[in-house]
Amino acid sequence: MSNIIEIEDSLELKNSIFVDVRSESEYEEDRIKNSINIPILNDEQRKIVGTLYKQEGKEKAIEKGLELIADKLKDIYIKLKKLSSEYDNLIVYCARGGMRSSLLVNFYSGLGISMYKLDGGYKSYRNYVIDFLENADENYEFIVLHGLTGVGKTDALKYLTKKNISSLDLEGFAQNCGSVFGYLGFQEKPPSQKMFETLLFEYIRNSNSKYIFTESESRRVGYVMLPENIYNMTIEKGYHILVEDSTENRIKRLVNQYVSLSSKDDDKILESIEKLRKRLGSEKTNYLIEKLNLKQYDEIAKELIINYYDPLYKYSIDKFKYDYVIDCNEFEKAMDNLIDIHRQLHEGSLK
């Protein structure tokens, strides 16, 4: 049996793990989800070999590469042997299914470790992701939650997720809410554009329903962009639900989302407020800074809702025709309504 496998087949294998033999930076930018990185050449070594290839040719580069790899052979063997005892299938990939993955698979297969080599490497996976996202509307639909800042859209997605109902948190994947305060509620580094698309692909592909809840977003979410077709699915297709709540509840949510009482976070809030000076004017900006110094976060949230968020987003909310309006003032009741809508769509009793 050939030890070369296509991307479609590899994603269907049970009890399997992908082994990424690219360098650390290649792996960091994007990778097959849940893969493990065992670099044949690290970033520095890869640069050395690449420079040698340009200056002295392929043969010299190969010789240098083999020299650099030699000291790693035992360590790589131990790692692969351990993985082979834990998984039925090991799939090895490099950038394009070339020398790095071929060398590893051929060498260690000869030592008794059974592995597949991914045909086309990471590039074949990347192309598969792009194609999937470009055609996702053929098999999936979004139930899109709209509403002013603080009405509970993100809370709703988290609640639905706990109930095992497909809910795509775009802001969570992007590690940013898209506004000047958007990064404050997240601790992790924002993903690359490629990694963001990988996260979307993996979530949608593994959804337990063709109907997926998500939140209305602009094309840009923090530092990344929604793929065109995914964005169009949230705007032009699917079901649109308007979520509403009282100003008082919205203020509470905003404070809970963006604020902790540490001085470090206050510095970040101050930095974000200063970015609004041109839009809000010096008088209102100085007022917000004064309230920050007094740690009156609810007053800051109220001012931002009334004079920043609502004027900024009201137009985009008003331009939609909504299938339903949900009041989140009674959160549990609102969630029951959303779950019922999803059930009816899933059963085909709601058109």
MARPA-58936 format. One record per atom (N, C-alpha, C): x, y negated, z negated. Coordinates in steps of 0.2 Angstrom, whole numbers, plus 5000, padded with zeros to 4 digits. Layout:
XYZ ...
This chain:
500450065000 500050005000 500449945000 500349895004 500649835005 500649794998 501149764996 501149724990 501049644992 500849634998 500649564999 499849554999 499649504996 498949494995 498649424997 498049424999 497749365001 497449324995 497449264996 497149224990 496449244988 496049254993 495349274991 495249344987 495749384989 495749454986 496049444979 496549404978 496949394972 496449364967 496049324969 495549294964 495049334961 494949394964 494449444962 494749494958 495349504958 495649554954 495449554946 495349604943 495249604936 495849614932 495849594926 496449604921 497049584925 497049524928 497649504932 497949434929 498549424931 498849364929 499349334935 499349274936 499749244942 500349224938 500949234942 501649214939 501849164944 501949104942 502149054946 502949044945 503349054951 504049054950 504348984953 503948934954 504148874956 504448834950 504748784951 505048744946 504548714941 504848684935 504348654930 503948594933 504248554937 503848494939 503348514944 503448564948 502948594953 502348624949 502548664944 502048694940 501648644936 501948584934 501648534930 501148494934 501248484941 500848444945 500148484947 500248544948 499648584949 499848654950 499348704948 499548774948 498848814948 498948874949 498348924949 498148924941 497548914940 497348914933 497548974929 497748964923 497949014918 498549054921 498949024926 499549064928 500149044923 500649084923 501249084918 501849064923 502249014920 502748984924 503449024922 503749054927 504349084926 504849064932 505149004931 505448974936 506049014938 506149034945 506749064947 507349004947 507148944949 507648894949 507248834945 507548804940 507248744937 507348684941 507148624939 507148564943 507848544945 508248544941 508948524942 509248574947 509148644946 509448694951 509148684958 508548674958 508248674964 508448614968 508648554965 508948494968 509648514971 510048544967 510648564969 510648604975 510248664975 510148704981 509948664987 509448624986 509148584992 509648534995 510048504991 510548464993 511048504997 511248554995 511748604998 511548625005 510848635005 510548665011 510548605017 510448545015 510548485019 511248475021 511748485017 512348465018 512748515022 512648585020 513148635022 512748695025 512048695025 511648745029 511348795024 510948835027 510548885024 510948935020 511448965023 511849015021 512248995014 512548935014 512848915008 512248895002 511748875004 511148864999 510948924996 510848985000 510649044998 511249074993 511849064995 512349094990 512349054984 512248994984 512248954977 511648974973 511048984977 510449004974 510549064970 510849114973 510949184970 511349174964 511849134965 512349124959 511949094953 511549044954 511149014949 510649064946 510349104950 509849154948 510149214944 510749234945 511049294942 511049294935 511149234931 511149234924 510349244921 509849244925 509249244923 508849314924 509249354928 508849414930 508649464924 509049464919 508849504913 508249474910 508249414908 507749374905 507049384909 507149374915 506549374920 506249444919 506649494920 506449564919 506049584913 506349554907 505949564901 505249534901 505249474904 504549444904 504049484908 504349504914 503849534919 503649604916 504149634913 503949704910 503449694905 503449644901 503049634895 502349614898 502349574904 501649564907 501349624910 501749664913 501549724916 501249774912 501449764905 501149814900 500449784897 500349714899 499749684896 499149674902 499449674908 498949664914 499049724919 498449734922 498449784927 498749754934 498749694935 498949664941 499349594940 499949594943 500349534942 500349504950 500249444950 500249414957 500749354957 501249364960 501849314960 501749264966 501849204965 501849154970 502349094969 502649074975 503049014975 502648964979 503048914982 502748854985 502348884992 502648924996 502348945002 502349015003 502549054998 502549124999 503249145003 503749105001 504349115005 504849155001 505449125001 506049154998 506049174991 505749124987 505749134979 505349194977 504749194980 504249244977 504449314981 504749314987 504949374990 505549404987 505949364985 506549384981 506349424975 505949394971 505749414964 505349484965 504849484970 504449544970 504849604973 505249584978 505649644981 506149674976 506449624972 507049654968 506749694962 506149664959 505949694953 505449754954 505149754960 504749814962 505249874963 505849864965 506349914965 506549934958 506449904953 506549924946 505949944943 505449964947 504849994944 504249944941 504349884942 503749834940 503349824946 502649844946 502249844951 501949774952 502049734957 501749664958 501549654965 501049604966 500849574972 501249514974 501349504980 501649434982 501049394985 500849334983 500349304986 500549274993 500149294998 500249275005 500149195005 500649165007 500549095008 500749055002 500849084996 500949054990 500449004987 500748954984 500248904981 499948864986 500248854992 499948814998 499248855000 499248915000 498648955002 498048944997 498248934990 497848924985 497548854985 497948804987 497748734987 497348724993 497448754999 496948755005 496348785003 496348844999 495748874997 495248824993 495648794988 495248744984 494948684988 495348664992 495048604996 494448625000 494548685004 493948715008 493348725003 493448754997 492848764993 492548704991 492848654989 492548584987 492248554993 492548554999 492248525005 491548555006 491448625004 490848655006 490448675000 490548644994 490248664988 489448654988 489248614992 488548594993 488148654996 488448694999 488048755002 487848804997 488148804991 487948854986 487748824979 487948764978 487748734972 487448664972 487048644967 486748584966 486848554959 486948484959 487048454953 486348424950 486348424944 485748394940 486148334937 486048274939 486448214938 486148174932 486548164927 486248114921 486548044923 486048004923 486247924924 486047894917 486247834916 486047794910 486647744908 486447694905 486847644902 487347674897 487947644896 488447664892 488147674885 488347734882 488147754875 487447784874 487147804880 486447834879 486447904877 487047934878 487148004876 487248054881 487448034887 487548074893 488148134891 488648104889 489248154887 489048204881 488648174876 488448214871 487948264873 487548254878 487148304881 487448354885 488048334889 488448384892 488748434887 489048404882 489348454877 488848494873 488248474872 487648514869 487448564874 487348554880 487148604885 487748654886 488348634886 488848684886 488848734881 488748714875 488648754869 488148804870 487648784873 487048824875 487148874881 487748874883 487948914889 487648894896 487448834896 487148804902 487748764906 487848774912 488348744916 488348674916 488848644913 488848564912 489548544914 489648504919 490248484922 490448414919 490948414914 491148354911 491748324915 491548274920 492048244924 492548204920 492248164916 492748124912 493148164907 492948224905 493348264901 493948294905 493748314911 494248344916 494748284918 494548224919 494948174921 495348144915 495148154909 495448134903 495448054903 494848034905 494747954905 494047944907 493747894904 493047874905 492947824911 493447804914 493447764920 493347684918 493347664912 493247594910 493947574907 494047514905 494647484902 494747524895 494247544892 494247584886 494247654887 494247674893 494147744895 494647794892 495247774891 495747824889 495747834881 495347794877 495447794870 495147854867 494647894870 494447954867 494748014869 495348014872 495648074875 496348074872 496648134871 497348134868 497748164873 497548204878 497948234883 498148184889 498748204892 498948164898 498448174904 498248124907 497748134913 498048184918 497648224921 497948264926 498148234933 498548264937 498648244943 498048254948 498048214953 497448224958 497348294960 497848334961 497848404963 497548444957 497848434951 497548474946 496848454944 496648394945 495948374944 495448414948 495648424955 495348464960 495348534958 495848564956 495848634953 495448644948 495348594943 494948604937 494148604940 494048564945 493348564947 493148624951 493648654955 493548714959 493448774954 493848774949 493848834944 493148834941 492948774939 492348764935 491748784939 491648754945 491048764949 491048834952 491648864954 491648934956 491448984951 491548964945 491449014939 490748994936 490348954938 489748934935 489248984935 488848994930 488449044929 487749034932 487748974935 487048954939 487248904945 486848904950 486948864955 486748794954 486448784948 486248714946 486648694940 487048634941 487548614936 487448544934 487348534928 487248464925 487948434925 487948364927 488548324927 488248254926 488748204925 488548134924 488748094930 488348044931 488448004937 489047964936 489547964941 490147934941 490247894947 490747844947 490947814953 491447854956 491647844962 492147884965 492847894961 493047844958 493647844954 493447854947 493747904944 493647924937 494347914933 494447864930 495147854927 495647844932 496147894932 496747894937 496647934943 496047974943 495948014949 495348004953 495248034958 494648024963 494248084964 493548074964 493148134965 493248154973 493348214974 493348234981 492648204985 492748184991 492148154994 491548194994 491548264995 490948304995 490648304988 491048314983 490848314976 490448254974 490748194976 490448134975 489748124978 489748144985 489148144988 488648184985 488848244983 488348284979 488048254973 488348214970 488148174964 487648114966 487748094972 487448024974 486848044978 486948084984 486448094989 486048154988 486248204984 485848264984 485748284976 485348334975 485248354969 484648324965 484648334959 484148304954 484448244950 484048194949 484348134946 483848124940 484148114934 483848104928 484148044924 483647994922 483847934919 483847954911 484347944908 484347954901 484347884897 483947874892 483847814889 483947814881 484047764878 484147764871 484147694868 484047684862 484047624859 484747594858 484747524858 485347484857 485747514851 485347514846 485647534839 486047604840 485747654843 486047724844 486647714849 486547674854 487147664858 487747634855 487647594851 488147564847 488547614843 488147654839 488447704835 488847754839 488547774845 488947824849 489647794852 489547724854 490147694856 490747694851 490547674845 491047674839 491247744838 490847794838 491147864837 491547884842 491447864848 491847884854 492547854854 492547784853 493147754854 493547734848 493347744842 493647704836 493847754831 494447754828 494647784822 494947724818 495047734812 495247674808 496047664807 496347704811 497147694811 497347634815 497847604812 498147544815 498347554822 498647614824 498847624830 498247624835 497647654833 497147644838 496847574839 496947534833 496747464834 497147424839 497747444839 498247414844 498047434851 497747494852 497547514858 496947474860 496447464855 495847434857 496047354858 496447334855 496647264856 496947254863 497347304865 497647304872 497047304877 496547344876 495947354881 495547284881 495447254875 495047194874 495447134878 496047134878 496447084881 496347084889 496247154891 496147164899 495447134901 495047114896 494347084898 494347014898 494946984896 494946904895 494646874901 494846894907 494746854913 493946864914 493646924913 492946934914 492546904909 492746914903 492246884897 492446814895 492946794897 493146724895 493546724888 493846674887 494246664881 493846664874 493346634874 492846624868 492646694866 492346734871 492046804869 492646844867 493246844871 493746884870 494046874863 494146814861 494446794854 493946814849 493246814850 492746834845 492846914844 492946954849 493047024849 493747034845 494247004846 494847014842 494746994835 494346944834 494246924827 493846984823 493347014827 492947064824 493447124823 493847134827 494347194827 494747184821 495047124820 495447114814 495047124807 494447114807 493947124802 493747204801 493947244807 493747314807 492947314808 492647264811 491947264812 491747294819 491847364819 491847394826 491147394829 490647394825 489947394827 489847334831 490047274828 489947214831 490347204838 490947234838 491247244845 490847284850 490647344848 490247384852 489647344855 489247314850 488647274852 488847224857 489347184856 489547134861 489747164868 490047214868 490247254874 489647274878 489247304874 488647334877 488247274881 488147224877 487647174880 488047134885 488647114884 488947064889 489547094894 489647164893 490147194898 489847254901 489647304897 489447374900 488747364904 488247334901 487547334904 487547294910 487847234910 487847194917 488247234922 488847264920 489247304925 488947354928 488547394924 488247464927 487447454929 487147404927 486447404928 486247414935 486547374940 486447384947 486447454949 486947484948 487047554950 486547604948 486347584942 485747634939 485147614942 484947554943 484347534946 484247554953 484747574957 484647584964 484447664965 484347704960 484147774961 483447774960 483147824963 482447854961 482547914957 482247914951 482347964946 481848024946 482048084946 481548134945 481248144938 481648124933 481448124926 481748064923 481448044917 481648004912 481648034906 482248034902 482348074896 482548024891 482148014885 482347974880 482748014874 483347994873 483848024869 483748004861 483247954860 483147934853 483047994849 482648044851 482548114848 482948164852 483648164850 484148204854 483948274855 483748314850 483548384850 482948394855 482448354855 481948354859 482148344866 482548294867 482848274874 483148334877 483548364873 483948424875 483548484877 482948494873 482548544875 482148534882 482048464883 481748444890 482248464895 482948444894 483448464899 483548534901 483548574895 483548644896 482948674900 482348654898 481748674902 481848654909 482048594911 482148584918 482648624921 483148644918 483648694921 483348754922 482948784917 482648844917 482248854923 481848804924 481348804930 481648804936 482248764937 482648764943 482948834944 483248864939 483548924940 483048984942 482448974939 481949024941 481549014947 481648954950 481348934956 480648914955 480448894949 479748874948 479648794948 480248764949 480248684950 480548664956 480148634960 480348614967 480548534967 
